[in-house]
Amino acid sequence: MWGRVAVAVGVIGAAAAVLAGRAGLGGALPAVIERQAAAGSAGAGGPSAGDLSVDAQLLLVSVDGRDAALQAMQSELDHVGIPYTVVASGALGGTPLSDGSSHGLWSGVIVAGCGSAGVDLAGTSALTSYLSTFHVRSACLFVAADPSYGLASPASVDTRTTPLTLSYTPAGGAVFGWYATSAPVDVAGVPAALATPTDASTTPLLVDGAGHAAVAVRGFPDGRELLLLTFDQTLAAAHSRQLMPGVASWVCRGVFVGEKRAVFGAQADDVFIGTVLHDGTTFRLSGDDLRNAARWQAAARAGAAGSGLTLTLPFNGVEVRDDDPLTQAARDVGAQFAWVSHTFDHHRLTYADYARMTEELTDNDAVMMKYAFGPYDRASLVTPDVSGLMNAQAMHAAADWGIAQVVCDASYTGCNPPVANTGITIPVEPRLLMIPRIPTNLYANVSTPDDWVAMYNGLGAGGAAGPLGYDAMLDRESDALLPHLLAGDMTPWMFHQANLRAYDGTHTLLTDLMDRLLAKYAALRVLPVVTLTMSEVADRMRARNALGPAGLVATIGPGKNITLRATQAITVPVTGARGANAETYGSVVISMVDVPAGGAVTIPLAATAGGGAGAATDGGVGASSGGGGCGCALAADTPRGPALAILLGAALVLAVRRRRTCSGPGGC
């Protein structure tokens, strides 16, 4: 995907083509061809380990172009931002691997299937020589276990009828423990094979109750290390979501371009104005409701999983006044939340002219300037009912006023970028970036469990499950949000002020749902949940979008460092390296590196223990464990905590109380 020198990422969204050929952020096989790169790698008797360097990008090998396992890995790499290129197995022999005896083009190799399930790695001598010479790790996402891979006497299992429950070994806990709890991994819905290691050169990482090795690392006499999974992967499989981050990080030795964070994106629209509810009454948050939300947030932050979460409140200032109890509460506890403009009086912007748009922003901003409720993302906007995004006058006015990003509804095709965690420029106003926002089935016009149950079942949101009770709804809807949190989606989630009503004095629909979500997350992951402002999300998305034009090149080594070069100025997240502004996130070290146009920045690899993620005591390139055992450059043990959206199937018209007179063809 990203290459060196003349190698550049294609434009985001371009259909790329090695293998008809999609690469990680778009673009074909990098222009390593332009470098007259040899098809093979450096042979035996090459340079010493300290002289080696590799480009920080992965080579993904497809078996048939439709590999579900490879799609699962691509989704993980796209969310993190790790560069990669996909090649067909038939083209592997002609794929450049190095451009000389000391510089490799790939920091890791991941194959969709091996052995009878796909590629015969032992028969690809150029690749095996490259992996050995440059001490580059590889992984097979599904291998039909056999002795050549260090797994004997395999027995086929159909997990659609016989699910597997796998437990981490100590070695597996070290590989996956930088992000995963010790909770068992359930494998279901895919073919699998159970096998036992043939000898001590195969180190089990996950085993079933009988001790069969379902995930293992095979060491070879020439120093190669191969991570094997004996069950298939899919995009939808829970086991794939749980294991792909560890597989990718292990292959990369914990050093890669990109970052993985668990981003909590709850936004509760319409704060300070009222909503006509499902039962026809009007509800507006009370001061006690807002204080209750602040107490919930403080309690959630006290838990291991939620330490960095913040509720975001898109607000409409039309009803803010000194003698209003909600206004008073916002002055008291508002500093605990994140605030963003939702326009002054929730006027729909489909037909708003330039002057009306400017007035909406100016009036709402004046409210925040007067009351200073809390942290205010002044350059961001959540438009009422996600309206006006194709209204050129309104968007021009917003950009001229100082707005830089808005949300769009991710349930619409035009709001879905082809690559995760990238934004879309608004066609009518290129200065504005659209951030996809996930709609949920917690509707804007419900505030109590009874209201939500009635509307949810009335709309048939339970699908084949039929009518559901409140607890089952919480379970279903938290399941819908969990994949976004696990994947590292930066996109926010849509809720509304009525969902924060303390229906029994303490509980709210929104916080009940978030409690269920956070509990499920904490059962699986140890990385703390964080909240990014819309500006922070947009900055990261813009940087991802700019990687292709910036011509980024990342090279690990020689030595224990990584060097980044670019033709245009760019900010790049790097995991496993310690720059000037390095941050420890969980047990992971992440640096945001500012690369100047035409310049280069070299930073040292992180000196923390292990190599699962963010750590590189093995020095990254040129390190080998020798022929036997795991040699895993494992992540240090970390404390293990305790452990899309279903879209609304009917048009939902939201009636919002306003004090301004609506005007224009679009009304309010």
C-alpha positions in Angstrom: 0.0 0.0 0.0 2.4 2.7 1.1 5.7 2.2 -0.5 9.1 3.9 -0.6 10.4 6.7 -2.9 8.0 6.8 -5.8 5.5 4.6 -3.9 2.3 6.3 -2.9 -1.1 5.3 -1.6 -3.9 5.7 -4.2 -6.7 8.2 -3.6 -9.0 7.0 -0.8 -11.9 5.2 -2.3 -10.1 4.3 -5.6 -10.7 0.7 -6.5 -7.2 -0.6 -6.5 -5.8 -3.5 -8.2 -3.3 -6.1 -7.3 -5.7 -9.0 -7.5 -8.1 -6.8 -9.3 -6.6 -5.5 -6.5 -7.7 -3.6 -3.5 -4.9 -2.5 -1.2 -5.5 -1.2 2.3 -6.2 2.5 1.6 -6.8 2.0 -2.1 -4.1 1.9 -4.8 -2.5 -1.0 -6.6 0.7 -2.9 -5.8 3.0 -0.1 -4.7 5.3 1.3 -7.3 8.1 -0.8 -6.1 8.0 -2.0 -9.7 9.4 1.5 -10.6 12.4 0.7 -8.4 13.3 -2.2 -10.6 13.0 -4.4 -7.5 14.1 -8.0 -7.7 11.4 -10.6 -7.4 13.4 -12.5 -4.8 15.0 -11.6 -1.5 18.5 -11.4 -0.2 20.0 -14.8 0.0 22.1 -16.6 2.6 25.3 -14.8 3.6 23.7 -11.4 3.4 24.2 -8.5 5.7 24.2 -8.7 9.5 21.0 -8.1 11.3 22.0 -4.6 12.3 22.2 -3.6 8.7 18.7 -4.7 7.7 15.6 -2.4 7.2 12.1 -3.1 6.0 9.2 -0.9 4.9 6.5 -0.7 7.5 3.8 -2.3 5.4 2.2 -5.8 5.2 1.9 -8.2 2.3 -1.5 -9.9 2.3 -1.8 -13.0 0.1 -5.3 -14.0 -1.2 -6.1 -17.6 -2.1 -9.1 -17.0 -4.4 -9.9 -13.2 -4.2 -13.0 -13.9 -2.1 -11.3 -14.9 1.1 -13.5 -14.2 4.1 -10.5 -14.5 6.4 -8.6 -11.9 4.5 -11.6 -9.5 4.6 -11.6 -9.9 8.4 -7.9 -9.0 8.6 -8.3 -6.1 6.1 -11.1 -4.6 8.2 -8.7 -4.7 11.3 -5.9 -3.1 9.3 -8.1 -0.4 7.8 -9.4 0.6 11.2 -5.9 0.8 12.7 -4.4 2.4 9.6 -1.7 -0.2 9.0 -0.6 -0.1 5.3 -0.9 -3.2 3.3 -1.1 -4.6 -0.3 -3.1 -7.6 -1.4 -1.7 -10.0 -4.0 -3.1 -13.2 -5.4 -1.4 -16.4 -4.5 -0.7 -17.1 -8.1 1.1 -13.8 -8.5 3.2 -14.3 -5.3 6.2 -15.6 -7.2 6.5 -12.4 -9.2 5.9 -10.0 -6.3 8.9 -7.9 -5.4 10.0 -8.7 -1.8 13.2 -6.6 -1.5 15.2 -4.1 -3.5 18.6 -5.3 -2.4 20.4 -7.4 0.1 19.6 -5.2 3.1 16.3 -3.6 2.4 13.0 -5.5 2.5 9.7 -4.2 1.2 7.4 -5.8 3.7 7.5 -5.9 7.5 5.1 -8.9 7.7 3.2 -11.4 5.5 -0.3 -12.6 6.2 -1.8 -15.4 4.1 -5.6 -16.1 3.9 -5.1 -19.9 4.0 -2.2 -22.3 4.0 -1.7 -26.0 3.2 -4.8 -27.7 1.8 -6.7 -24.6 2.8 -4.7 -22.4 0.4 -1.0 -21.5 -0.2 1.8 -24.0 0.2 4.3 -21.7 2.0 7.0 -24.3 2.0 6.8 -24.3 -1.8 7.4 -20.6 -2.2 11.2 -20.5 -1.9 11.6 -16.8 -2.6 9.2 -15.9 0.2 10.6 -18.3 2.7 14.1 -17.0 1.9 12.9 -13.4 2.4 11.2 -14.2 5.7 14.3 -15.9 7.0 16.9 -13.3 5.8 14.9 -10.3 7.0 13.5 -12.0 10.1 10.0 -11.1 9.0 7.1 -12.8 10.7 4.2 -14.4 8.8 0.7 -15.7 9.7 -1.9 -18.0 8.2 -5.4 -17.1 9.0 -6.7 -20.6 8.4 -4.5 -23.7 8.0 -5.8 -27.2 7.6 -3.5 -28.6 10.3 -0.8 -31.1 9.1 2.7 -32.1 10.3 4.5 -29.8 7.9 3.1 -26.9 10.0 3.9 -28.6 13.3 0.4 -29.9 13.9 -0.4 -33.6 13.9 -3.5 -35.8 13.5 -6.0 -33.1 12.7 -9.7 -33.8 13.2 -12.2 -31.6 11.2 -14.8 -29.8 13.2 -17.8 -27.9 11.9 -18.3 -25.2 14.5 -21.7 -24.3 13.1 -23.0 -27.4 14.9 -20.1 -27.9 17.4 -18.7 -24.5 18.7 -15.3 -24.5 20.2 -14.3 -22.7 23.4 -10.6 -21.8 23.5 -8.5 -20.6 26.4 -5.2 -18.7 26.3 -2.0 -20.4 27.3 0.6 -18.3 29.1 2.3 -17.7 25.8 -1.0 -16.8 24.2 -1.8 -14.4 27.0 1.5 -12.7 26.3 0.7 -12.3 22.6 -2.9 -11.1 22.9 -2.9 -9.7 26.5 -2.0 -6.2 25.5 -5.6 -5.7 24.5 -7.6 -8.8 25.4 -8.8 -10.1 28.7 -8.3 -13.8 29.7 -11.9 -14.5 28.8 -12.3 -17.7 26.7 -12.7 -17.2 22.9 -15.7 -18.9 21.4 -15.4 -20.1 17.8 -18.6 -20.7 15.9 -19.9 -20.7 12.3 -16.7 -21.7 10.5 -14.8 -24.9 9.6 -12.0 -25.8 12.0 -9.4 -28.5 12.7 -8.2 -29.8 16.0 -4.6 -31.0 16.2 -1.8 -31.5 18.7 1.8 -30.0 18.3 4.3 -32.4 16.7 7.2 -31.1 18.8 8.5 -28.3 20.9 9.0 -26.0 17.8 5.2 -25.5 17.9 4.0 -23.3 20.8 0.2 -23.3 21.5 -1.3 -19.9 22.1 -5.0 -21.0 22.4 -6.2 -24.5 23.2 -9.5 -26.3 23.6 -10.4 -28.2 26.7 -8.5 -31.3 25.4 -5.3 -29.3 24.8 -5.6 -29.2 21.0 -3.7 -26.2 19.6 -6.1 -24.0 17.7 -3.7 -21.0 17.5 0.0 -21.6 17.6 3.4 -20.3 16.6 5.6 -22.6 14.6 9.4 -22.0 14.7 11.6 -23.2 11.8 15.3 -24.0 11.8 16.1 -21.1 9.6 14.6 -18.6 12.1 11.2 -18.2 10.5 8.2 -17.7 12.7 4.7 -18.6 11.5 1.5 -17.9 13.5 -1.3 -20.4 12.6 -5.0 -20.5 13.2 -6.7 -23.8 12.6 -10.2 -22.3 12.1 -11.5 -19.9 9.5 -12.2 -16.2 9.9 -15.1 -13.9 8.7 -16.0 -10.3 9.1 -19.0 -11.1 11.3 -17.3 -13.7 13.5 -16.8 -12.6 17.1 -13.7 -14.8 17.3 -12.2 -12.9 14.4 -12.9 -9.5 15.9 -11.2 -10.7 19.1 -8.1 -12.2 17.6 -7.2 -10.2 14.5 -5.7 -7.3 16.4 -3.2 -9.7 18.1 -2.3 -11.5 14.9 -1.6 -8.2 13.1 0.5 -6.8 16.0 2.4 -10.0 16.4 3.3 -10.1 12.7 4.4 -6.5 12.9 6.5 -7.1 16.1 4.4 -4.4 17.8 5.7 -1.7 15.5 3.4 -0.2 12.9 2.0 2.9 11.3 -1.5 3.5 12.8 -3.2 3.3 16.2 -5.9 1.2 17.8 -8.1 2.9 20.4 -11.5 2.1 21.8 -13.5 5.2 21.1 -16.7 6.0 23.0 -18.8 8.2 20.7 -22.1 8.8 22.4 -23.7 12.1 21.4 -27.1 13.2 22.9 -28.6 15.8 20.6 -31.0 18.6 21.4 -29.8 19.6 24.9 -31.8 22.7 26.2 -34.8 22.1 23.9 -37.8 19.8 24.3 -38.9 16.8 22.3 -42.4 15.5 21.5 -42.4 12.0 22.8 -43.8 8.7 21.6 -46.9 9.3 23.8 -47.5 12.8 22.5 -46.2 14.7 25.6 -43.2 17.0 25.5 -40.1 16.3 27.5 -37.1 18.6 28.2 -34.2 17.6 30.5 -34.4 18.9 34.0 -31.4 20.2 36.0 -31.6 17.0 38.0 -31.5 14.9 34.9 -28.2 16.6 33.8 -26.7 16.2 37.2 -27.6 12.6 37.2 -25.9 12.1 33.8 -22.8 13.7 35.3 -22.9 11.3 38.3 -23.2 8.3 35.9 -20.3 9.5 33.9 -18.1 9.9 37.0 -19.0 6.3 38.0 -18.3 5.0 34.6 -14.9 6.7 34.5 -14.1 5.0 37.8 -14.3 1.6 36.1 -11.3 0.2 34.3 -13.0 0.2 30.9 -14.5 3.7 31.0 -11.7 5.8 32.4 -11.5 8.1 29.4 -15.1 8.3 28.3 -17.1 11.6 28.0 -20.7 12.2 26.9 -20.9 14.7 24.1 -23.9 17.2 24.2 -24.9 18.8 20.9 -26.9 21.8 22.2 -29.5 24.3 21.0 -29.3 27.6 23.0 -32.7 29.0 22.2 -34.1 28.1 25.6 -31.1 28.9 27.7 -31.8 31.6 30.4 -30.5 32.6 33.8 -33.5 31.4 35.7 -33.8 28.0 34.0 -32.9 25.0 36.3 -31.3 23.1 33.4 -29.1 26.1 32.5 -28.1 26.4 36.2 -27.2 22.7 36.2 -25.2 23.0 33.0 -23.2 25.8 34.7 -22.6 23.5 37.6 -21.6 20.2 36.0 -21.2 21.2 32.3 -17.4 21.1 32.5 -17.7 17.3 32.8 -19.1 17.0 29.3 -18.0 17.8 25.7 -20.2 20.4 23.9 -20.8 21.0 20.2 -23.2 23.3 18.4 -26.5 21.9 17.1 -27.6 25.3 15.8 -29.6 27.9 17.9 -33.2 26.7 17.5 -32.9 23.4 15.6 -34.1 24.9 12.3 -33.9 22.4 9.5 -31.2 23.5 7.1 -32.4 21.9 3.9 -33.6 25.3 2.5 -31.8 27.7 4.8 -30.0 30.5 3.1 -26.6 31.9 3.8 -27.9 34.5 6.3 -30.0 32.1 8.2 -27.2 29.6 8.6 -24.8 32.3 9.8 -27.5 33.5 12.3 -28.0 30.0 13.7 -24.3 29.5 14.3 -23.7 33.0 15.7 -26.6 33.0 18.1 -25.7 29.5 19.4 -22.1 30.5 19.8 -23.1 33.6 21.8 -24.9 31.4 24.3 -21.8 29.3 24.9 -19.6 32.4 25.1 -21.9 33.8 27.7 -22.3 30.7 29.9 -19.2 28.8 29.2 -20.8 25.5 30.1 -17.7 23.4 29.4 -15.2 22.2 26.7 -16.6 23.5 23.4 -15.7 22.2 20.0 -16.3 25.4 18.2 -15.2 24.2 14.8 -17.7 21.3 14.7 -21.4 21.1 14.0 -24.2 18.6 14.3 -26.9 19.9 12.0 -30.6 19.4 13.0 -31.8 16.0 11.8 -28.6 15.8 9.8 -30.1 18.3 7.4 -28.6 20.8 4.9 -25.5 18.9 4.0 -26.2 19.3 0.3 -27.4 22.9 0.6 -24.6 24.9 -0.9 -25.6 28.2 0.7 -25.8 26.7 4.2 -22.6 24.9 3.9 -20.7 27.9 2.5 -22.0 29.9 5.4 -20.9 27.3 7.9 -17.4 27.1 6.4 -17.0 30.9 6.2 -18.2 31.1 9.9 -15.4 28.7 10.9 -17.0 25.2 10.9 -14.6 22.6 9.7 -16.6 19.3 10.1 -20.1 18.1 10.4 -21.7 14.7 11.0 -23.6 12.7 8.4 -25.9 9.7 8.8 -23.9 6.5 8.3 -27.1 4.7 7.3 -27.0 6.4 3.9 -24.6 5.3 1.2 -23.2 8.7 0.6 -22.0 8.8 4.2 -20.0 5.6 4.0 -16.3 6.1 3.0 -14.8 3.0 1.4 -12.2 2.7 4.2 -12.8 2.8 7.9 -11.9 5.9 9.9 -11.7 8.2 6.9 -14.1 11.1 6.3 -15.8 12.4 3.2 -15.5 15.9 1.8 -18.9 17.6 1.3 -19.4 17.9 -2.5 -21.0 21.3 -2.3 -18.4 22.7 0.1 -14.9 21.0 -0.1 -13.7 22.9 3.1 -16.1 20.8 5.2 -15.5 17.2 6.2 -18.4 14.8 6.9 -17.8 12.4 9.8 -20.1 9.4 9.6 -22.3 9.0 12.6 -23.9 5.7 13.6 -27.7 5.8 14.0 -29.2 3.6 16.7 -32.5 2.1 17.6 -32.7 4.1 20.8 -35.1 6.6 19.3 -35.2 10.4 19.8 -38.7 10.4 21.1 -38.6 7.8 23.9 -37.5 8.5 27.5 -38.7 5.5 29.6 -38.4 1.8 29.2 -42.1 1.4 28.5 -42.0 4.0 25.8 -39.0 2.4 24.1 -40.4 -1.1 24.3 -43.7 0.0 22.8 -42.1 1.8 19.9 -39.3 -0.7 19.3 -41.7 -3.6 19.0 -44.2 -1.5 17.1 -41.6 -0.9 14.4 -40.6 -4.5 14.4 -37.0 -3.7 15.3 -36.5 -7.0 17.0 -36.7 -8.7 13.6 -37.0 -12.5 13.6 -36.7 -12.4 17.4 -40.1 -10.9 17.6 -41.3 -8.6 20.4 -38.6 -8.1 23.0 -38.6 -6.9 26.6 -36.4 -4.1 27.9 -33.5 -6.3 29.0 -33.5 -8.1 25.7 -33.5 -4.8 23.8 -30.5 -3.6 25.8 -28.7 -6.8 25.0 -29.5 -6.6 21.3 -28.7 -2.9 20.9 -25.4 -3.2 22.9 -24.5 -6.1 20.6 -25.0 -3.8 17.7 -22.6 -1.1 19.1 -20.0 -3.5 20.5 -18.3 -4.2 17.1 -17.7 -0.5 16.6 -16.0 -0.2 20.0 -13.9 -3.4 19.5 -12.8 -2.3 16.0 -11.6 1.1 17.0 -14.2 3.0 15.0 -13.8 6.7 15.5 -17.3 7.5 14.3 -19.8 8.9 16.9 -23.1 7.4 17.8 -26.5 9.2 17.6 -28.7 9.6 20.7 -31.0 12.4 22.0 -31.7 14.4 25.1 -34.8 12.5 26.0 -32.7 9.4 26.3 -31.1 11.0 29.4 -34.3 11.3 31.4 -33.7 9.8 34.9 -36.9 7.7 34.6 -36.6 6.4 38.1 -34.4 9.1 39.6 -31.2 7.3 38.7 -31.4 5.2 35.5 -31.7 6.5 31.9 -32.3 4.7 28.7 -28.9 5.9 27.3 -26.9 5.1 30.4 -28.6 1.7 30.8 -27.5 0.9 27.2 -24.0 2.3 27.8 -23.6 0.2 31.0 -24.5 -2.9 29.1 -22.1 -2.0 26.3 -19.2 -1.2 28.6 -19.7 -4.4 30.6 -19.5 -6.4 27.4 -16.4 -4.5 26.3 -14.7 -4.9 29.7 -15.2 -8.7 29.5 -13.2 -8.8 26.3 -10.7 -5.9 26.3 -8.3 -4.1 28.6 -7.6 -1.0 26.5 -9.3 1.9 28.2 -12.2 3.6 26.4 -11.5 7.2 25.3 -13.6 9.9 23.7 -12.3 12.1 20.9 -13.9 15.4 20.0 -15.2 15.8 16.5 -12.2 18.0 15.8 -9.9 15.3 16.9 -11.7 12.7 14.9 -11.7 15.0 11.8 -7.9 15.7 12.2 -7.2 12.0 12.2 -9.5 11.3 9.2 -8.0 14.2 7.2 -4.5 12.8 7.9 -5.6 9.3 6.8 -7.1 10.8 3.6 -3.9 12.7 2.9 -1.5 9.8 3.2 -1.7 9.0 -0.5 -1.0 12.5 -1.7 1.7 13.0 1.0 3.7 10.0 -0.3 4.4 8.7 3.1 7.2 6.2 3.5 7.9 4.4 6.8 11.0 2.3 7.2 11.9 0.2 10.3 15.7 0.1 10.8 18.6 -0.2 10.4 18.8 -0.4 14.1 16.0 0.1 16.7 14.2 3.0 15.0 11.6 3.9 12.4 12.1 6.7 9.8 9.1 8.5 8.2 9.4 10.5 5.0 6.8 12.4 3.0 6.6 14.8 0.1 3.9 16.8 1.9 3.6 17.7 5.5 1.6 15.0 7.4 0.9 13.9 10.9 1.2 10.1 11.3 0.3 7.9 14.3 3.0 5.3 15.0 2.5 2.5 17.5 5.6 1.0 19.1 7.9 4.0 18.7 8.7 6.7 21.2 8.5 10.2 19.7 8.7 13.5 21.5 5.0 13.4 22.3 4.7 9.7 23.0 1.6 8.5 24.9 1.2 5.3 26.8 -2.3 4.0 26.1 -2.9 0.9 28.2 0.4 -0.9 27.7 0.8 0.5 24.2 3.1 3.4 23.2 1.7 5.6 20.5 3.4 8.7 19.0 1.9 11.3 16.7 4.7 12.2 14.4 4.7 15.4 12.4 6.6 14.8 9.2 7.6 17.9 7.3 7.2 18.2 3.5 10.2 16.7 1.8 11.7 15.9 5.1 12.3 12.8 7.3 11.8 12.1 11.0 13.5 9.2 12.8 12.3 8.1 16.2 13.4 5.2 18.4 11.3 2.1 18.9 9.7 1.8 22.3 11.9 0.3 25.0 9.1 -1.4 26.9 9.0 -5.1 27.5 7.7 -7.4 24.8 6.5 -7.1 21.3 2.8 -7.7 21.2 2.0 -4.0 20.5 3.8 -0.8 21.1 6.9 -2.6 22.4 10.0 -3.8 20.6 12.8 -5.2 22.8 13.7 -7.5 20.0 14.7 -4.5 18.0 12.0 -4.8 15.3 14.0 -5.8 12.3 16.8 -8.4 12.4 15.8 -10.2 15.5 15.2 -13.9 15.5 14.3 -16.5 18.1 16.2 -19.3 16.3 14.7 -22.5 15.2 12.4 -23.6 18.0 9.7 -22.5 20.3 7.6 -19.3 20.1 10.3 -16.7 20.1 7.3 -14.3 20.3 8.8 -11.0 21.3 5.8 -11.0 23.5 4.0 -8.1 25.2 4.4 -7.7 28.9 1.7 -9.1 31.0 -0.9 -6.5 31.8 -3.6 -6.7 34.4 -6.7 -8.3 32.9 -9.9 -6.5 33.8 -13.1 -8.3 34.7 -14.5 -9.1 32.5 -24.5 -2.1 12.3 -26.6 -0.5 14.4 -30.0 -1.9 13.4 -31.4 0.8 11.4 -34.9 2.3 11.9 -37.1 0.6 9.4 -39.7 3.3 9.2 -39.6 7.1 8.7 -39.5 8.7 12.1 -40.7 12.3 12.2 -39.3 14.1 15.2 -41.3 17.0 16.6 -39.0 19.4 18.4 -40.3 22.3 20.4 -38.9 25.7 19.4 -39.4 29.3 20.2 -38.5 30.7 16.9 -41.0 30.9 14.0 -40.1 28.5 11.3 -39.7 29.9 7.8 -38.8 28.8 4.3 -40.0 26.0 2.1 -38.5 23.3 4.3 -40.1 24.5 7.5 -38.4 23.4 10.7 
